[in-house]
Amino acid sequence: ITTTTPSAQIRFTTDGSTPTATHGSLYTAPIKISRTTVLRAVAFKSGMTTTNVDTQSYFFLDDVILFFVFL
């Protein structure tokens, strides 16, 4: 996850919720994703407009199969 704005902070969530300046984790290192996850991220910098929310979904076949088995 990157931003071209110097000293901007990136916050992210992995539960599908929208990150805000006070909600979500501060991005400081690569995120390990080992199961089906919806990753959302936003960059913040005081005095500037926030970026759009970027969303990436990662699907792992074993998780998808388990979901349909329990339906």
Secondary structure, DSSP 8 states (H G I E B T S, - for coil): ---SSTT-EEEEESBS----SSSSEE--S-----S-EEEEEEEE-TTS-----EEEEE--HHHHHHHHHT-
